[in-house]
Amino acid sequence: MLLWGGGALLALASGCAECEEDYDCPGTEVCNTSRGACEAFTCLADSDCAPGHRCADNACSPRPPLAPPEAPDALVIPNR
């Protein structure tokens, strides 16, 4: 392993980079802090994803379908 500025580790033998923040990753890669590994940038906000998808942990995934609104049991007309 090679240690460079900021304490980031680059595992040369396995070809992967360990990270704690984006600055620890090479080029345009970002740090997936839950895995501690650098990966290609996919998204930062929902607007980076296709319509109907959301961004979570640098990955776009389909939004869950919305539940239909509940229909009222009966129509009540108040007295005027």
Backbone hydrogen bonds, N-H to C=O, Kabsch-Sander energy under -0.5 kcal/mol:
donor,donor_aa,acceptor,acceptor_aa,energy
2,L,10,L,-1.6
4,W,8,A,-1.6
7,G,4,W,-1.2
8,A,4,W,-0.8
8,A,5,G,-0.7
9,L,18,E,-0.5
10,L,2,L,-1.6
11,A,9,L,-0.6
11,A,16,C,-1.7
12,L,10,L,-1.3
15,G,11,A,-1.5
16,C,11,A,-1.0
18,E,9,L,-1.6
19,C,36,G,-1.3
24,D,21,E,-2.0
25,C,22,D,-1.9
29,E,26,P,-2.0
30,V,39,E,-2.8
32,N,30,V,-0.5
32,N,37,A,-2.9
33,T,31,C,-1.1
35,R,32,N,-1.1
36,G,32,N,-2.4
37,A,32,N,-1.4
38,C,17,A,-1.7
39,E,30,V,-2.5
48,D,45,A,-2.1
49,C,46,D,-1.7
53,H,50,A,-1.7
54,R,61,S,-2.9
56,A,59,A,-2.4
59,A,56,A,-0.8
61,S,54,R,-2.3
63,R,52,G,-2.9
76,V,74,A,-0.6
77,I,75,L,-0.6
